[in-house]
Amino acid sequence: MDIEELLNKILEKVDVRQTVSKLREAMKDPELKEKIVAFVNTHKESFTELFKEEDAKARKNLALFLGETGIESFAKEIYETYIKEKTLFARSAYLEAIKNFDYKEYLGFFKEKASELARNAHAGDVKKHVTEELKALNELIIGAQGGSRHIFNGYTTPSEIMLLTGRAEREVLIADLEKELGVKKEDVKVFGTGVQLMVNDLRALEKVRTWREAAFLIPGVKTCFFDAEEIADRIAGSKILDFLDERLTRVKNEEEQGNEADTEGFDSLNSYTYRVELKSKLSPEKKAMFVRKLSAELDLKSEGRLINSPGRYEIEIRCIENRNGNCNILLKIMGFEDNRFAYRKEYEASSIKPERAAVIAALSEKYMKEGGRVLDPFCGVGTCLIERYKRVKADTSYGVDIYGSAVDKARRNTEAAGQVIHYINRDIFTFTHEYLFDEIITDMPYKQIATPKETEKFYAKFFEKAGELLTENGTIIMYTRNRAAALYAAGDFKLIGEFLISAKEEGCLLVFRRLKQM
């Protein structure tokens, strides 16, 4: 059936639902879309008349179609039809259509409607359709206002914190907490994912470089049964909103400041946008279903104060399935600033994470030489050298890398860190220097496609070159995912320290030293 025939059927009001669906499909072709939109523009009244169709599915399809045309004059008709629409499953379609227009004049009503839906109890199919409508309303509100913008001001509010880190790093993290913050070991609870403690001054955490990320514990919600509805009940029934209100301050944009009346209702609730992050052994499909159900329940049970917005969120509710089949719940607040690695302005896909480099420096601290001459032969963007200097000060530091772009980025990062490190764009195997180094510290290159023999040859070549560049009792500190190859090729270098960093990546820290010959 050609476009002209479809359009004529619309004018004749024949098979409206199916015809509109076919027109929506045809609109995916840019040339056909232009032709259809031009036709609709000259027959606006004929199309708005179709909202009188008795078939709710026809009205739903029509709203979506008119929204896709982008013809602004349809906004009012769609809005007014939405208000009058009694069929629940169709209501969210009108809201989806209105996204394509300037709908700010209707925002006040949308806020009131969202609050009303969230406050009232719903069940069965009604609950399903109300959830869809509430989600669409929240998306409109967030789209118009940019979400509930808050700044984090709870740095001096006592908070129970989980510092996330790997199993290998926990002991060094606990030691750093005692050294830098005076935290007693007995005041720290140890878990598989990290350590838990009460912190009175969150800014002080920046002195400790060996945690990966910080997450808050929600008062009264730590562990619950691994069920979406129960998790939503526990979170919504907790003091999470008081917790957030104490630590986050609403910042209105210029338009809101100039129109206080328009921020009544919905904004007086001081809502927070969130996403759910689920860590579980469930299949991707089941995880997605679980997250959708949890989010829908939480939107309703929080009465509109928690709004699911995965693309624009202020908090992340992290649900972690544990070995017992229960769920640990943590809260990450996106406005909480972590400036420990602010120097790292530049990075590459293969760059070592700065917190991992900090852990490597901490674990190998006792093997480092204060005021030593240090070399990173595969320096990348300079992270290992920068973190090494922050742990133990060096005399001179050199970074060598075969990639010029990495060297340029390393220089910028080092300048931002306020350090002096000399970088050279060269293949380490052709590099020479006027004096020998006391230490090599590096994240060894890793190639998944390399065969075991090729990997062994590479490591043998590396140790041979290291022998030329290091003093007679020099030290090699390396992070590697090729432990066997490194041990096999070490030659005169003896292993004096070993730490498993990542079981998943088979990544470990190896420390070698070439002992003096007697």
NULUM-783666 format. One record per residue (C-alpha): x, y, z; chain; residue number from 1. Coordinates in steps of 0.05 Angstrom, whole numbers, padded with zeros to 5 digits. Example, Ala and Ser with C-alpha at 12.3 -4.5 7.8 and 13.67 -1.06 7.14 Angstrom:
00246  -00090  00156  A  1
00273  -00021  00143  A  2
end
This chain:
00000  00000  00000  A  1
00030  00067  -00021  A  2
00033  00130  00023  A  3
-00021  00167  -00016  A  4
-00069  00110  -00003  A  5
-00053  00109  00071  A  6
-00062  00183  00078  A  7
-00129  00181  00041  A  8
-00152  00125  00088  A  9
-00137  00172  00146  A  10
-00180  00227  00115  A  11
-00236  00176  00106  A  12
-00226  00150  00178  A  13
-00217  00079  00153  A  14
-00179  00028  00197  A  15
-00150  00085  00237  A  16
-00108  00045  00286  A  17
-00074  00001  00233  A  18
-00066  00058  00184  A  19
-00032  00103  00235  A  20
00014  00046  00254  A  21
00035  00038  00181  A  22
00048  00113  00175  A  23
00092  00110  00237  A  24
00132  00054  00205  A  25
00138  00094  00140  A  26
00164  00154  00179  A  27
00229  00117  00191  A  28
00247  00133  00119  A  29
00271  00207  00119  A  30
00242  00221  00049  A  31
00175  00191  00066  A  32
00174  00227  00132  A  33
00182  00294  00098  A  34
00123  00278  00052  A  35
00079  00253  00109  A  36
00094  00313  00154  A  37
00077  00361  00097  A  38
00010  00325  00086  A  39
-00006  00326  00161  A  40
00011  00399  00164  A  41
-00042  00416  00112  A  42
-00095  00370  00144  A  43
-00086  00385  00218  A  44
-00160  00387  00235  A  45
-00172  00319  00203  A  46
-00118  00288  00246  A  47
-00140  00321  00312  A  48
-00211  00297  00297  A  49
-00185  00226  00303  A  50
-00176  00235  00378  A  51
-00252  00224  00381  A  52
-00242  00151  00359  A  53
-00274  00102  00408  A  54
-00215  00054  00401  A  55
-00165  00072  00456  A  56
-00108  00038  00418  A  57
-00123  00082  00358  A  58
-00119  00145  00402  A  59
-00054  00119  00432  A  60
-00022  00106  00363  A  61
-00047  00174  00339  A  62
-00015  00211  00397  A  63
00052  00177  00384  A  64
00048  00190  00310  A  65
00032  00264  00318  A  66
00088  00271  00368  A  67
00137  00242  00317  A  68
00116  00293  00265  A  69
00143  00348  00310  A  70
00088  00396  00289  A  71
00084  00441  00350  A  72
00011  00459  00345  A  73
-00008  00388  00363  A  74
00021  00396  00434  A  75
-00042  00429  00462  A  76
-00089  00377  00431  A  77
-00047  00319  00458  A  78
-00043  00350  00527  A  79
-00118  00363  00531  A  80
-00134  00292  00506  A  81
-00086  00264  00559  A  82
-00125  00300  00614  A  83
-00191  00271  00589  A  84
-00164  00201  00574  A  85
-00196  00149  00619  A  86
-00162  00086  00590  A  87
-00102  00075  00634  A  88
-00057  00037  00585  A  89
-00062  00095  00535  A  90
-00043  00152  00581  A  91
00033  00143  00581  A  92
00032  00147  00504  A  93
00008  00219  00506  A  94
00065  00237  00553  A  95
00114  00202  00507  A  96
00088  00244  00449  A  97
00092  00310  00487  A  98
00167  00300  00497  A  99
00176  00323  00425  A  100
00146  00392  00439  A  101
00156  00452  00484  A  102
00112  00431  00543  A  103
00136  00479  00597  A  104
00067  00512  00603  A  105
00039  00444  00624  A  106
00094  00428  00673  A  107
00056  00450  00735  A  108
00000  00401  00719  A  109
00050  00345  00706  A  110
00083  00356  00774  A  111
00016  00354  00810  A  112
-00004  00291  00772  A  113
00061  00257  00789  A  114
00053  00272  00863  A  115
-00019  00247  00862  A  116
-00001  00181  00828  A  117
00057  00169  00875  A  118
00015  00183  00938  A  119
-00042  00136  00922  A  120
-00042  00061  00930  A  121
-00049  00018  00868  A  122
-00053  -00057  00854  A  123
-00056  -00106  00796  A  124
-00061  -00081  00725  A  125
-00077  -00011  00751  A  126
-00009  -00010  00786  A  127
00026  -00031  00722  A  128
-00005  00025  00681  A  129
00002  00077  00736  A  130
00076  00059  00741  A  131
00085  00071  00666  A  132
00049  00137  00671  A  133
00089  00160  00731  A  134
00154  00141  00696  A  135
00134  00182  00635  A  136
00113  00242  00678  A  137
00179  00240  00716  A  138
00218  00238  00651  A  139
00181  00300  00627  A  140
00195  00337  00692  A  141
00268  00317  00693  A  142
00275  00335  00619  A  143
00247  00405  00631  A  144
00285  00419  00695  A  145
00348  00379  00685  A  146
00330  00336  00745  A  147
00332  00355  00818  A  148
00400  00389  00821  A  149
00435  00383  00888  A  150
00504  00397  00916  A  151
00535  00353  00968  A  152
00546  00390  01033  A  153
00552  00332  01082  A  154
00628  00329  01088  A  155
00626  00343  01163  A  156
00562  00303  01176  A  157
00581  00237  01210  A  158
00569  00180  01161  A  159
00577  00106  01160  A  160
00619  00091  01099  A  161
00640  00029  01061  A  162
00708  00039  01028  A  163
00707  -00009  00970  A  164
00771  -00045  00953  A  165
00797  -00114  00933  A  166
00814  -00169  00982  A  167
00888  -00160  00972  A  168
00885  -00086  00988  A  169
00844  -00089  01052  A  170
00902  -00096  01101  A  171
00942  -00040  01069  A  172
00879  00003  01070  A  173
00867  -00010  01144  A  174
00940  00007  01157  A  175
00933  00072  01118  A  176
00869  00091  01156  A  177
00907  00083  01221  A  178
00968  00120  01196  A  179
00933  00178  01162  A  180
00869  00186  01203  A  181
00884  00152  01269  A  182
00829  00101  01259  A  183
00837  00042  01306  A  184
00835  -00027  01275  A  185
00780  -00049  01321  A  186
00735  00007  01295  A  187
00739  -00021  01224  A  188
00693  -00077  01201  A  189
00722  -00120  01145  A  190
00679  -00148  01089  A  191
00693  -00182  01023  A  192
00681  -00118  00984  A  193
00719  -00070  01029  A  194
00719  -00040  01099  A  195
00665  -00005  01138  A  196
00675  00052  01188  A  197
00644  00115  01216  A  198
00675  00179  01188  A  199
00664  00248  01218  A  200
00703  00287  01165  A  201
00696  00259  01095  A  202
00748  00306  01067  A  203
00800  00270  01109  A  204
00790  00208  01067  A  205
00829  00242  01012  A  206
00892  00229  01053  A  207
00882  00154  01042  A  208
00897  00134  00970  A  209
00885  00059  00974  A  210
00809  00054  00969  A  211
00774  00047  00902  A  212
00709  00084  00916  A  213
00666  00104  00975  A  214
00593  00085  00986  A  215
00546  00104  01042  A  216
00505  00058  01085  A  217
00432  00075  01088  A  218
00409  00080  01160  A  219
00370  00018  01177  A  220
00383  -00016  01110  A  221
00444  -00060  01105  A  222
00421  -00129  01085  A  223
00354  -00157  01064  A  224
00324  -00215  01025  A  225
00341  -00215  00951  A  226
00273  -00195  00926  A  227
00257  -00131  00887  A  228
00193  -00114  00925  A  229
00223  -00126  00993  A  230
00284  -00084  00976  A  231
00239  -00028  00953  A  232
00198  -00034  01018  A  233
00261  -00031  01060  A  234
00291  00029  01024  A  235
00226  00068  01021  A  236
00211  00053  01094  A  237
00280  00073  01117  A  238
00309  00141  01134  A  239
00341  00148  01066  A  240
00305  00213  01050  A  241
00325  00245  01117  A  242
00395  00220  01104  A  243
00397  00254  01035  A  244
00363  00317  01059  A  245
00418  00325  01112  A  246
00473  00319  01060  A  247
00446  00349  00996  A  248
00423  00419  00982  A  249
00375  00435  00924  A  250
00402  00485  00875  A  251
00350  00517  00830  A  252
00368  00540  00760  A  253
00358  00612  00736  A  254
00290  00599  00707  A  255
00265  00567  00771  A  256
00292  00624  00813  A  257
00254  00673  00770  A  258
00189  00633  00775  A  259
00181  00608  00846  A  260
00107  00592  00836  A  261
00124  00541  00782  A  262
00168  00501  00831  A  263
00111  00487  00879  A  264
00084  00417  00890  A  265
00133  00368  00859  A  266
00195  00407  00878  A  267
00172  00420  00948  A  268
00182  00345  00958  A  269
00256  00355  00942  A  270
00260  00293  00899  A  271
00323  00255  00882  A  272
00339  00221  00816  A  273
00371  00152  00820  A  274
00392  00091  00783  A  275
00398  00019  00808  A  276
00463  -00019  00799  A  277
00454  -00093  00810  A  278
00513  -00139  00822  A  279
00487  -00210  00817  A  280
00498  -00277  00783  A  281
00431  -00270  00748  A  282
00431  -00271  00672  A  283
00431  -00202  00639  A  284
00357  -00210  00620  A  285
00337  -00228  00691  A  286
00380  -00172  00720  A  287
00345  -00122  00675  A  288
00277  -00148  00697  A  289
00297  -00145  00770  A  290
00321  -00073  00763  A  291
00258  -00051  00727  A  292
00213  -00081  00780  A  293
00254  -00052  00837  A  294
00255  00017  00806  A  295
00180  00017  00791  A  296
00164  -00004  00863  A  297
00212  00047  00892  A  298
00183  00104  00851  A  299
00114  00090  00878  A  300
00132  00072  00949  A  301
00175  00134  00959  A  302
00115  00176  00937  A  303
00153  00211  00883  A  304
00214  00231  00924  A  305
00258  00178  00891  A  306
00254  00181  00815  A  307
00286  00128  00771  A  308
00328  00164  00718  A  309
00384  00119  00693  A  310
00409  00171  00643  A  311
00411  00230  00692  A  312
00418  00209  00764  A  313
00444  00239  00829  A  314
00448  00176  00870  A  315
00463  00103  00855  A  316
00429  00049  00895  A  317
00476  -00009  00892  A  318
00448  -00078  00907  A  319
00499  -00133  00916  A  320
00475  -00205  00920  A  321
00516  -00241  00972  A  322
00535  -00314  00981  A  323
00476  -00327  01027  A  324
00425  -00306  00975  A  325
00412  -00240  01009  A  326
00425  -00170  00985  A  327
00473  -00118  01012  A  328
00451  -00047  00997  A  329
00498  00013  00989  A  330
00486  00084  00967  A  331
00533  00123  00922  A  332
00522  00198  00920  A  333
00548  00227  00855  A  334
00560  00297  00884  A  335
00609  00270  00935  A  336
00676  00292  00908  A  337
00738  00249  00909  A  338
00797  00293  00891  A  339
00853  00244  00907  A  340
00870  00234  00834  A  341
00851  00302  00807  A  342
00919  00306  00773  A  343
00900  00252  00723  A  344
00871  00297  00670  A  345
00891  00250  00614  A  346
00888  00175  00606  A  347
00885  00120  00553  A  348
00843  00057  00550  A  349
00901  00014  00573  A  350
00921  00061  00630  A  351
00927  00031  00699  A  352
00874  00058  00747  A  353
00904  00109  00795  A  354
00877  00074  00858  A  355
00910  00009  00835  A  356
00976  00046  00824  A  357
00968  00074  00894  A  358
00958  00004  00922  A  359
01019  -00021  00885  A  360
01060  00036  00915  A  361
01033  00021  00984  A  362
01046  -00054  00981  A  363
01117  -00045  00955  A  364
01135  00014  01000  A  365
01183  -00026  01042  A  366
01223  -00046  00980  A  367
01231  00026  00955  A  368
01292  00069  00966  A  369
01280  00139  00994  A  370
01313  00188  00947  A  371
01325  00134  00896  A  372
01331  00140  00820  A  373
01268  00110  00790  A  374
01248  00088  00720  A  375
01182  00066  00690  A  376
01199  00033  00622  A  377
01125  00029  00601  A  378
01102  00092  00635  A  379
01037  00105  00597  A  380
01005  00169  00624  A  381
01053  00170  00684  A  382
01007  00143  00739  A  383
01054  00093  00770  A  384
01111  00143  00776  A  385
01066  00197  00805  A  386
01036  00150  00857  A  387
01104  00122  00874  A  388
01131  00193  00889  A  389
01070  00208  00932  A  390
01086  00146  00974  A  391
01162  00151  00977  A  392
01199  00211  00949  A  393
01249  00197  00894  A  394
01312  00235  00874  A  395
01299  00233  00799  A  396
01244  00196  00760  A  397
01243  00177  00687  A  398
01185  00151  00645  A  399
01196  00118  00578  A  400
01141  00098  00529  A  401
01139  00079  00456  A  402
01075  00118  00445  A  403
01084  00193  00437  A  404
01011  00208  00454  A  405
01019  00173  00522  A  406
01082  00212  00537  A  407
01047  00278  00522  A  408
00990  00259  00569  A  409
01040  00238  00622  A  410
01073  00306  00620  A  411
01006  00341  00629  A  412
00986  00295  00687  A  413
01053  00305  00721  A  414
01048  00380  00715  A  415
00979  00377  00747  A  416
01007  00334  00803  A  417
01061  00387  00817  A  418
01118  00337  00806  A  419
01180  00335  00763  A  420
01187  00272  00721  A  421
01228  00266  00657  A  422
01191  00232  00600  A  423
01222  00203  00537  A  424
01185  00178  00476  A  425
01225  00116  00459  A  426
01224  00040  00457  A  427
01254  00019  00523  A  428
01296  -00034  00488  A  429
01335  00021  00452  A  430
01338  00067  00512  A  431
01404  00084  00545  A  432
01421  00130  00602  A  433
01483  00164  00631  A  434
01472  00134  00700  A  435
01440  00071  00729  A  436
01373  00069  00765  A  437
01359  00041  00834  A  438
01288  00019  00817  A  439
01241  00001  00761  A  440
01167  00007  00776  A  441
01117  -00009  00721  A  442
01051  -00037  00697  A  443
01076  -00090  00648  A  444
01045  -00091  00578  A  445
00993  -00145  00569  A  446
00973  -00177  00503  A  447
00918  -00229  00506  A  448
00934  -00253  00436  A  449
01008  -00266  00451  A  450
01027  -00340  00455  A  451
01061  -00365  00519  A  452
01128  -00370  00482  A  453
01123  -00299  00455  A  454
01106  -00275  00526  A  455
01166  -00311  00555  A  456
01212  -00281  00502  A  457
01185  -00212  00518  A  458
01197  -00220  00593  A  459
01267  -00249  00581  A  460
01284  -00189  00538  A  461
01256  -00143  00592  A  462
01297  -00173  00648  A  463
01359  -00170  00605  A  464
01347  -00096  00592  A  465
01332  -00084  00665  A  466
01399  -00114  00682  A  467
01432  -00061  00638  A  468
01394  -00003  00669  A  469
01394  -00020  00744  A  470
01448  -00016  00796  A  471
01478  -00082  00819  A  472
01426  -00090  00874  A  473
01369  -00055  00838  A  474
01296  -00070  00849  A  475
01240  -00085  00799  A  476
01168  -00072  00822  A  477
01119  -00097  00770  A  478
01045  -00106  00763  A  479
01034  -00164  00715  A  480
00981  -00212  00689  A  481
01036  -00259  00665  A  482
01063  -00285  00731  A  483
01089  -00351  00705  A  484
01127  -00318  00647  A  485
01158  -00266  00694  A  486
01182  -00318  00744  A  487
01209  -00362  00687  A  488
01248  -00305  00655  A  489
01274  -00269  00717  A  490
01346  -00296  00710  A  491
01392  -00263  00761  A  492
01333  -00226  00793  A  493
01305  -00260  00855  A  494
01232  -00255  00876  A  495
01229  -00220  00944  A  496
01156  -00200  00948  A  497
01090  -00223  00918  A  498
01018  -00199  00926  A  499
00956  -00222  00889  A  500
00918  -00159  00868  A  501
00863  -00185  00822  A  502
00842  -00258  00820  A  503
00795  -00242  00763  A  504
00850  -00213  00719  A  505
00904  -00258  00748  A  506
00940  -00194  00763  A  507
00994  -00194  00816  A  508
01049  -00149  00843  A  509
01118  -00180  00838  A  510
01180  -00150  00869  A  511
01249  -00173  00845  A  512
01318  -00154  00868  A  513
01385  -00169  00837  A  514
01427  -00188  00897  A  515
01499  -00167  00902  A  516
01548  -00221  00880  A  517
01593  -00242  00939  A  518
end
